[in-house]
Amino acid sequence: MNSYFGAFYRHSWSIDKCIPYSGSHSYDDDDFYNKAAAEERRRIIELSLKGYNTACLFINKGGDYYSFKRRMDEQELLFKELNRQIMPNTTIEYVYFCMFDSSCCDLYSETPQSNIHVLEKGLNYWMRKADSVMDIWKMMRNGTKFPHVVRIRLIDPVTNRPGYLNLFDLLNPMFSPQESKLVFSVQESFQNLRKLVNLIVTSNRVKNDYVPINCVLTKLLLPFLLGQGNLVVYALINECPKNLQAETVLTLDFITQLRNIKSYQLPNEPLSDETAKFSVYNHTLQILKWRSKKIT
């Protein structure tokens, strides 16, 4: 285990792996750090394909262009690893949403959705089929300015067991209290997330009335925060965040707390015939809605 020692307020933090960015994202690079990153990617993809729930959480502090390029490089490698491991005839479905304090948006159809509607229906309601995982990557490789999630459902052609790969990109979350008059603010969601993680780690339990009712971000991450899925955190920290010292400290504290969460997940149950038929029906319904919107 490598340790990261910060000079901010005489704090220190520990991390599992320190992977400096070399600007290269090649599978053929023999660099030790690239090997460590590749091993972690293989592990998370293998679990997803075996029917487990997995998630990757991306957080950065400082260095906007560097952070964007590094996040996109790492996410592209995850897609390439998934494309390399996936079996023929595996059913691939996905949903791509950005999240705000008061609403969400389906980035495929560019359709806004209320948080209440998303939480009532569940994110899987908006699942649609993809011909290949790289088709999903082509749609999202340019990124977005807002925190978002990409959920990919992978149904094994032999066992009919679904596995899930969730990519949460929080971009540059601000964890300190701040006032925001923006319509598409995410500050309250970040505050709720930090408080929820602190509660889970310190009390080892969560009261139902504490989880914000209409916060999609915390609801989607909650199973992984409770150890019911495998969570990998990619934290991209600028080497010298001169203007973000307080926020960097909060972010490192947040990451350290996430390291204390233990995972005890089991593989998902195989889909029943009725569930599989509903998935096909729902996919057809989403396509019809999308076409109707384009026509009008």
Secondary structure, DSSP 8 states (H G I E B T S, - for coil): --EE---GGG--EE-S------S---TT---HHHHHHHHHHHHHHHHHHTT-EEEEEEEEES-HHHHHHHHHHHHHHHHHHHHHH--TT-EEEEEEEEE-SSEEEETTTTEEEEHHHHHHH-GGGG-EE-S-HHHHHHHHTT--SS-EEEEEEEE-TTT--EEEEEEEE--S---S------TT--HHHHHHHHHHHHHHHHHS---TTTS-TT-HHHHHHHHHHTTSSEEEEEEEE-S--TT-HHHHHHHHHHHHHHHT------------HHHHHHHHHHHHHHHHHHHHHHH-
